[in-house]
């Protein structure tokens, strides 16, 4: 089913106000490089998989995900809580590889990839970008290669955190996918608060970047509070999901982590 996004004509009431609680000295960026291996999949110059184990669906075909998607093995996937994390990946053979690292976003899992050490299964386009000019094809022909990687901040220029209500959601089972988290990119926990309530209820991580609450009847508008996995930064989104929400609609905030 095509991904439906909310029309851009929502009242300002339906946009969130965000309260950011963060420790400025914290940073998800890693200054040290670590060893790993990498392969590629899909067409040689392709953007990678459509969908994937994180649940981003057709977002992987458009910017800022386009050609930057990456599938990782369980060490980095972390049961789905590694979804949305950003990494710089670089190959080392100076005869064929450039000094430039490619930045990838975790959108999928490769459960059958290398065991015992981190592994990246990159889109053909991302893999080829590690090569010097004109050597993308020969680099891809090597198949699995040794690489180094490090964690980096996610940067979604011009994007705000968005909450996509998943298909199948009802007044008794509400499932939400979170998109475009700057900085850490990942989610450690989520809480939700119903209309006129003062109680934050913890949401359940179900798969990928998808979280849900079961109860009912659930009454919107809903406020959502998310905490990142890596540095425990928190955003509280007031009335982000309106009372008359719709499955397959995406409700967008005005702010993001910095």
C-alpha positions as CSV (number, residue, x, y, z in Angstrom):
1,X,0.0,0.0,0.0
2,X,1.4,3.4,-0.9
3,X,2.8,5.4,2.0
4,X,0.3,8.2,2.9
5,X,1.6,11.4,4.5
6,X,-0.5,14.0,6.0
7,X,-1.4,17.0,3.8
8,X,0.6,20.1,4.9
9,X,-2.6,22.0,5.7
10,X,-2.8,21.0,9.4
11,X,-3.6,23.7,11.9
12,X,-0.6,24.9,13.9
13,X,-2.3,23.2,16.9
14,X,-1.3,19.9,15.4
15,X,2.4,20.7,15.4
16,X,4.4,19.9,18.4
17,X,6.2,22.1,20.7
18,X,9.4,20.5,21.9
19,X,11.2,20.8,25.2
20,X,14.8,19.7,24.9
21,X,16.6,18.3,27.9
22,X,20.2,17.5,26.9
23,X,23.7,17.5,28.2
24,X,25.7,19.6,25.8
25,X,28.9,17.8,26.6
26,X,27.4,14.5,25.4
27,X,28.1,13.5,21.8
28,X,27.3,10.4,19.9
29,X,30.2,11.1,17.5
30,X,33.1,8.7,17.9
31,X,36.6,10.1,17.1
32,X,38.1,6.6,16.9
33,X,37.9,4.2,13.9
34,X,37.0,0.6,14.4
35,X,37.6,-2.5,12.1
36,X,34.7,-4.1,10.3
37,X,33.8,-5.7,6.9
38,X,31.5,-4.5,4.2
39,X,29.6,-5.9,1.3
40,X,26.9,-4.4,-1.1
41,X,23.6,-5.4,-2.4
42,X,21.0,-4.4,-5.0
43,X,21.9,-2.8,-8.3
44,X,25.4,-1.4,-8.7
45,X,24.3,2.2,-8.6
46,X,21.1,1.6,-6.6
47,X,19.8,3.2,-3.5
48,X,19.5,0.0,-1.5
49,X,16.4,-1.8,-0.2
50,X,12.9,-0.5,-0.2
51,X,11.5,-0.8,3.3
52,X,13.8,-2.9,5.5
53,X,13.7,-4.2,9.0
54,X,13.5,-0.7,10.6
55,X,10.2,0.0,8.9
56,X,11.1,3.3,7.1
57,X,9.3,2.0,4.0
58,X,9.5,4.2,0.9
59,X,11.5,6.8,2.8
60,X,14.7,4.9,1.8
61,X,14.1,5.9,-1.8
62,X,14.1,9.7,-1.2
63,X,16.5,12.2,0.3
64,X,18.0,12.3,2.9
65,X,18.0,8.5,3.0
66,X,18.5,8.0,-0.7
67,X,21.8,6.1,-1.5
68,X,22.8,6.4,2.1
69,X,20.9,3.4,3.5
70,X,22.8,0.5,5.1
71,X,22.0,-2.9,6.4
72,X,24.0,-4.0,9.4
73,X,24.5,-7.3,11.2
74,X,23.0,-8.0,14.7
75,X,25.9,-6.4,16.5
76,X,25.0,-3.0,15.2
77,X,21.3,-3.6,14.6
78,X,20.7,-4.1,18.4
79,X,17.4,-5.8,18.0
80,X,16.1,-2.7,16.2
81,X,17.3,-0.1,18.6
82,X,20.2,0.6,16.3
83,X,17.8,1.8,13.6
84,X,18.4,5.4,12.5
85,X,22.0,5.5,13.8
86,X,24.5,7.1,11.4
87,X,28.0,5.8,10.6
88,X,31.0,6.8,8.6
89,X,32.5,3.9,6.7
90,X,35.8,3.9,4.8
91,X,37.9,1.4,2.9
92,X,41.7,1.3,3.3
93,X,43.2,0.0,0.0
94,X,44.8,3.2,-1.3
95,X,45.1,1.7,-4.8
96,X,41.4,1.7,-5.3
97,X,39.8,3.5,-2.3
98,X,39.6,7.3,-1.8
99,X,40.3,9.0,1.5
100,X,36.6,9.9,1.7
101,X,34.3,8.1,4.0
102,X,30.7,7.4,3.1
103,X,28.0,8.3,5.6
104,X,25.2,5.7,6.0
105,X,22.0,5.4,8.0
106,X,21.0,2.1,9.5
107,X,17.7,1.2,7.9
108,X,17.8,-2.6,7.7
109,X,19.3,-5.8,9.3
110,X,21.5,-8.4,7.7
111,X,21.1,-11.3,10.1
112,X,23.2,-13.7,8.0
113,X,26.1,-11.3,7.6
114,X,29.5,-11.7,9.3
115,X,29.4,-13.2,12.8
116,X,31.6,-12.0,15.6
117,X,32.5,-8.5,14.3
118,X,30.6,-5.5,12.9
119,X,29.5,-5.7,9.3
120,X,27.9,-3.3,6.8
121,X,25.9,-4.4,3.8
122,X,25.7,-1.1,1.8
123,X,23.7,0.0,-1.2
124,X,25.6,-0.3,-4.4
125,X,25.8,3.5,-4.6
126,X,27.2,3.9,-1.1
127,X,29.7,1.2,-1.5
128,X,30.9,2.7,-4.8
129,X,31.4,6.1,-3.3
130,X,34.3,4.7,-1.2
131,X,36.3,4.3,-4.4
132,X,38.5,6.7,-6.2
133,X,37.0,8.2,-9.4
134,X,36.3,5.5,-12.0
135,X,37.0,2.6,-9.7
136,X,33.5,2.1,-8.2
137,X,32.9,-1.0,-10.4
138,X,36.2,-2.7,-9.6
139,X,35.7,-2.1,-5.9
140,X,32.2,-3.6,-6.0
141,X,33.7,-6.6,-7.9
142,X,35.8,-7.4,-4.8
143,X,32.7,-8.4,-2.9
144,X,33.5,-8.4,0.8
145,X,36.2,-5.9,1.9
146,X,37.8,-4.8,5.1
147,X,36.7,-1.3,6.2
148,X,36.9,1.0,9.2
149,X,33.9,2.8,10.7
150,X,32.9,5.2,13.4
151,X,29.7,6.6,14.8
152,X,28.7,10.1,13.6
153,X,25.9,12.5,14.3
154,X,22.9,12.2,12.0
155,X,22.1,15.5,10.1
156,X,18.7,15.9,8.5
157,X,19.0,19.4,7.1
158,X,15.7,21.1,7.0
159,X,13.9,18.1,8.6
160,X,12.1,17.9,11.9
161,X,11.2,14.8,13.9
162,X,8.1,13.2,12.6
163,X,5.7,10.6,14.0
164,X,4.1,8.2,11.5
165,X,1.0,6.4,12.7
166,X,1.3,2.9,11.3
167,X,-1.3,1.0,9.3
168,X,-3.6,-1.1,11.5
169,X,-3.6,1.3,14.4
170,X,-6.9,1.6,16.3
171,X,-8.3,3.3,19.4
172,X,-7.0,0.2,21.3
173,X,-3.6,-0.3,19.6
174,X,-1.6,2.6,18.5
175,X,1.7,2.0,16.7
176,X,4.1,4.8,15.8
177,X,7.3,5.0,13.7
178,X,9.7,7.9,14.4
179,X,11.6,9.6,11.6
180,X,14.4,12.1,11.1
181,X,16.1,12.1,14.5
182,X,19.1,14.4,14.4
183,X,22.1,13.7,16.5
184,X,21.9,10.2,18.0
185,X,19.4,9.0,15.4
186,X,18.4,6.0,17.6
187,X,15.7,5.5,20.3
188,X,16.1,4.0,23.7
189,X,12.6,4.5,25.0
190,X,9.3,6.3,24.3
191,X,6.5,7.4,26.5
192,X,3.0,8.7,25.5
193,X,0.5,10.9,27.3
194,X,-3.2,10.9,26.4
195,X,-5.5,14.0,26.2
196,X,-6.0,15.8,29.5
197,X,-3.8,13.3,31.3
198,X,-0.7,14.0,33.5
199,X,0.6,10.4,33.3
200,X,3.3,9.3,30.9
201,X,2.9,5.7,29.8
202,X,5.8,3.7,28.5
203,X,5.4,2.5,25.0
204,X,6.6,-1.0,23.9
205,X,9.3,-1.5,21.3
206,X,7.8,-3.9,18.8
207,X,10.3,-4.0,15.9
208,X,12.7,-1.7,14.1
209,X,11.9,1.9,14.8
210,X,8.3,1.1,15.7
211,X,6.7,1.5,19.1
212,X,3.2,0.9,20.4
213,X,0.7,1.3,23.2
214,X,-2.1,-1.0,24.0
215,X,-5.1,0.1,26.1
216,X,-8.3,1.8,25.5
217,X,-10.1,3.4,24.3
218,X,-7.1,5.6,23.7
219,X,-7.9,9.3,23.5
220,X,-5.9,11.9,21.6
221,X,-4.4,14.3,21.1
222,X,-1.3,12.5,22.2
223,X,2.0,13.9,23.5
224,X,5.1,11.8,22.9
225,X,8.4,11.8,24.8
226,X,11.4,10.0,23.3
227,X,14.8,9.3,24.8
228,X,17.7,8.4,22.6
229,X,19.6,5.2,23.2
230,X,23.1,6.5,22.9
231,X,23.3,9.6,25.0
232,X,19.9,9.6,26.8
233,X,18.7,12.9,25.3
234,X,15.0,13.6,25.6
235,X,12.4,15.4,23.6
236,X,8.8,16.0,24.8
237,X,6.4,16.6,22.0
238,X,3.1,18.2,23.1
239,X,-0.1,17.1,21.3
240,X,1.9,15.9,18.3
241,X,-0.7,13.3,17.3
242,X,-4.1,15.0,17.0
243,X,-7.4,13.7,18.4
244,X,-8.6,12.8,14.9
245,X,-5.5,11.0,13.8
246,X,-5.5,8.7,10.8
247,X,-3.5,5.5,10.1
248,X,-0.7,6.0,7.6
249,X,-0.6,9.7,8.4
250,X,2.6,11.5,9.5
251,X,2.6,14.3,12.0
252,X,5.6,16.6,11.9
253,X,7.2,18.7,14.5
254,X,9.0,22.0,14.1
255,X,12.2,21.2,15.9
256,X,14.8,18.6,16.3
257,X,17.9,17.8,18.3
258,X,20.9,20.0,17.7
